[in-house]
Every structure is written in C-alpha cells, then in structure tokens.
Amino acid sequence: MGRRVAARLGQAVVVVWIVATLAFVLIHAAPGDPFSFDAPTVSEAVRAHWRAEFGYDRPLATQYLLWLGNLAHGNLGYSHSMHEPVRDALAAALPRTLVLMAVALVGAFVLGILLALFQVEHRGTRRARWAGNVALFFYSVPDFWLALVMVLAFAYWLPILPAGYPVSMATHDYMAPLAAFVDSLRHLVLPALTLVLLTTAGIARFQRNELLDVLPLDFVRTARAKGLSERQVVRRHVLRNALIPTITLFGLSMPTLLGGSVFVEKVFAWQGMGWVVVNAIGLRDYPMVLAGVLVGTVMVILGNLAADLAYGLADPRLRVD
Amino acid sequence: MLTERARAAGRAWARLAPGARLALGVIAVFVLGAVLAPWLTRYQPWQQLDVVRLKSLPPSWAHPFGTDRFSRDVFTRILYGAQLSLSIATLAVLVSSTVGLLYGAMAGYTGGWIDAVMMRFIDAMLSVPRVLMLIAVLALWSPVPVPALVLLIGLTGWFDVARIVRGQAMALRDREFVVAARALGANPARIVWRHVLPNVLSPVIVAGALAVGNVIVLEAGLSFLGIGVHEPMASWGTMFQDAANQFVSTWWAVIFPGIAIVATVLAFNTLGDALRDLLDARQLPGQPAADLPEPAHG
C-alpha cells in the first residue's frame, strides 16, 4: 500500500511538471505581458523598468527555469493583480473555495444518493420518472445561469438571502462573534446550494445505475426470499454494495466542482480561487494564473489518488497488491 | 433498397423512448429556427432598433422575448445565436470524437508499451482542470476567432472518448474476425479501419450526443465571461455578457436565452441516454436493466 502511494505520488509530480510546462508556454507565448495594459500616463520607460524589475525582459527559457526553480521552493511569484505574493493571495482565497466545495460535495452526495434511492425504490412509477427528469434538468443547466437564477429568485424576487460576497463587506468586522458567524453562513447558502444542485444530478444518475446493476444479483433475491420489504432490500442489501463505486466519485468530482466553482464564484463575487484567477487573467497577471491552473491540477490529481485508495480500502477484492 | 432503409428507420423510431422522440423534436425545432432565422424575424441580431425608446423593453407582441439594454430584439438574437451555438458544439464534438476514436483505436489495438505511453498521456491530460485552462488560454489570446475556439474546445475534449474506445478496441483485438483478418495478411491500419472502428462506434455516438450538450454549456460559460464568441456576433453565451449586469431589471434578457440552452442541452442529454439504452445490448428499451431475466450462471 505504502509503496503504491509513493509510486502514484511520484507520477503525480511528473504530471504536475508536464501541466506546469504546458501552461507556462501557452500563457507566456500569448501577446502582451502584465505591463502592457492600456494607460496613456504610463510611459514606455516606466514599463521597461517594471519589466526589468520583475524579470519579464529575460529570454523565455530563463524565465521558465527561474519560475520552475522558485516553484520547487514553494515560491509562486508576485501577483500584479492582488499586489501581494501569489502565496498570500492564495492563502486568503483557497480556504473560501475549499469551504464552498466541501459543503457542495457533502450536500450533493447526501442529496444524490437519496434521489437515486427514491428512483430505484419506486422504479417504474410516475414519481420516479419525474425525479429522473428533475435530475436530468439540473444536469443540463449551465452553471452560471443557475447561479443567476438563484440570485434572481432568492435575493430579489424573494429577498431572503444575500446575493454576493463571502460576508457583509461593510458590517461584518463590527459584528459580535455569533452574529458574524450567522452572517457568513447566510452568505454561503446561495453559492453552496447552486453548486450542490449542479453536482447532485451527476451523482444521482451514477448511483442509480450502480443500484440497478446490483439489483439482479443472487443475494438480493435471497433477501427478497426472506420476506424483506422492497425498501429494506434496497436500503440494507443493495445500497451497501452499490455505494462502493460511488465513494470514488468523491475524488473524481473534482474537475466538475472546480469548473462549477469558477462560474459560481464569478456570479456571487465569492472571492475564492476561481474569482481571483478570472480576475487575474483580465489583468494578464501571469504568475497568479499559472498558480491557479497548478492548484487546480493538484486538486484533481489528489482527488484521483483519493478515489483510487478509497476503492482499495472499501473493497479488498480490488486491491492491486 | 430505399423502402428497406425507410422501414429500418421506422423500426428504430418505434424503439426509441417517447422522451427521446420529444428530444429529437426539440432539437429539430432549434435547428429549423437557426436555419430559417432570416425568415422568422424582421430584425438583425446586432441591430440596435432604437437605443432611446426601445431599450430594455419587457416581452410584448412586437418583441416576444423583450429587448436588451442596447434595444436589440432578444428573440432574434436567440434564433441567430442558435446558428453559432449549435454549429460550434457540433463541430467541436466532431473534432473530439474523431481524434478520440483514432487515438483510442490505435492505442487499444497496438497494445504494449506504445499503448502504455499513450494512456499515460491521457491520464496527464485528464488531470488538467479543463475550464480553468481554457479560460486562461482564451483570455490571454483574446480575441480568439470562432474556428480556433472550435478547435480548442474539440482538442481538449477527446480524452474520455479515447479511453472508452481503447477499452473496446483491446477487447476486439482477440476476437475471431480480427484474428482472421490478421491471418489473411491485412495490415494493421486496414484492420483498425475496417474491423475495429465500426465496432467501437456506438459508445462514441452516445458519448457524442452527451458531449454536444456539454459543449453548448461550456461555450455559453466562456462567452458569458466575455472570452468565447465575441460581440457583436450572437451566440447563446454572448447574450448573457452584458445582460448579466442588469439581470434584475431586464430579467427576460437572461431567462429566455437560458431556457433555450437548457431545452437544447436537456434534449441532447435525453437523446444520449435513449441511444445508450438502444445500443446497449444488456438492456432492453423502456425497461430498467434490473427487470431483465438474469444471465445463466456457468
């Protein structure tokens, strides 16, 4: 087990390096640089000075080697859009994204599995078909559009929740601890709910198929023959065996969640990683963009690794060594 | 011959789930709307009718879906937007399906270390957060022309297809008809082309139908961020670009294009599911897999 994890981690480092190189080339080969923004008052001499100061005047190969060396030491460079080291900007933004993704992940799994259970227990009925249609609907909705509709519905037509930002910007710092906590929670509801709805559908569809795959197995027939009700059969015998593949989805939903959170953060002005990176792209803040892509890659790889390990832990038959 | 074919088509139609027939109908309506756009509306998609008196109008008889804040007719823009959004999605999926099909068939049929290297590459590419990378590249190279956008979306979307095809191709390698072709001296390229590709096509078609829906959503998202299709061209995504800033007051400019996207994507996803049921031999149409007679155990 330990050796396998080490081997996978070794591979992961290689993959990160490949992606980092690809991203560096694609991003630095683009026309312009962080100091080519439109501003008539900034003279060419000043721009040249800035370029020299931050090293953008050097050959691309030198920049790449320097960046790679710094990366190996955990130095991600200086962010021109946030006016602070990339590491500090990420340290502020990443937890916000992680909170959003964690809440969404847990919520989506609970909802998705319940929805799949409902569909399978009532299979063949009109209610189950409608549940399937609802799942397919949310599976088909664009991330940003659902976010916009949520704002329209719950912050404007029915004004019960705040529409944006992680906290009430003006007043949050002056609130009592409990009130501040409630304030944060209230701001979390809409973006998290949006992400939950977007992710649930995929999980429900997957879980339903897994449940249906287990249903025809012999032990299920035995359980029925014992006289258990359909509900007991499904919950006690089918679900337990159909859950194993779903565990891996925890890790494998990472790309979906990351993509979704970029749009959700943009609409809700949730200043997490997605928001910071989209903002940085507009200002050609290369170090920040590269860091964002890299952090995303690392998250996806860790998700895959976790999925692999979880699979082995949950089902000893599938352990490779 | 023709009647035989027509009868086969009729049988396929009859076997299709009712939901899928509805889905095909919805897709047909949007394709027709896109093609017939010049005859269905009097306006041009970029035409600003009257920026003073006709801007941000709620839905009415003259403008069934209202006008946006530049006084453009939302209905017109949805029709013309369908042209661009549907073409981009279809072409991008054609690109990704073709590349994935060829790559996967090659890796799976060849096997050995070539297959191992090819699949490692796929593993690496699948760990790239596609949306973040696309946003970064598109924004920094902006404005990206539409053909390049199609290629970028297509060339970042074939990894899953390649994986599916490779698994199928590996299983086919040792089947009798492939072994027979090899024994008769056919070269590998011919075997892949004549014997492997036709037999791995059905999962690719299913994946393709689902991918069209995905790409419509992706293109809409990118254009929403202002980096996909650029104004004044109308795609379903560009319609949100500035509508999103005023979406509380001019909600119709956000809701109607959104409904167009959801209806189309829903149709493609329903169609994909139905095709999977139809092409999956383990499952009969309209019947959940579990109700099938159980396979005989050895």
Interface residues (C-beta under 8 A of the other chain):
Chain A: V14 V15 I18 V19 L22 A23 L26 I27 A30 P31 G32 R123 G124 L136 F137 Y139 S140 V141 P142 D143 F144 W145 L148 V149 V151 L152 Y156 L212 D213 L215 P216 P255 L258 G259 V262 F263 K266 V267 G274 V277 V278 I281 G282 R284 V289 G292 V293 G296 T297 M299 V300 I301 N304
Chain B: D123 A124 L126 S127 V128 P129 R130 V131 L132 M133 I135 A136 V137 A139 L140 W141 G213 V217 A220 G221 F224 L225 F240 A244 F247 V248 W251 V254 I255 G258 I261 V262 V265 L266 N269 T270 D273 P288 A289 A290 L292 E294
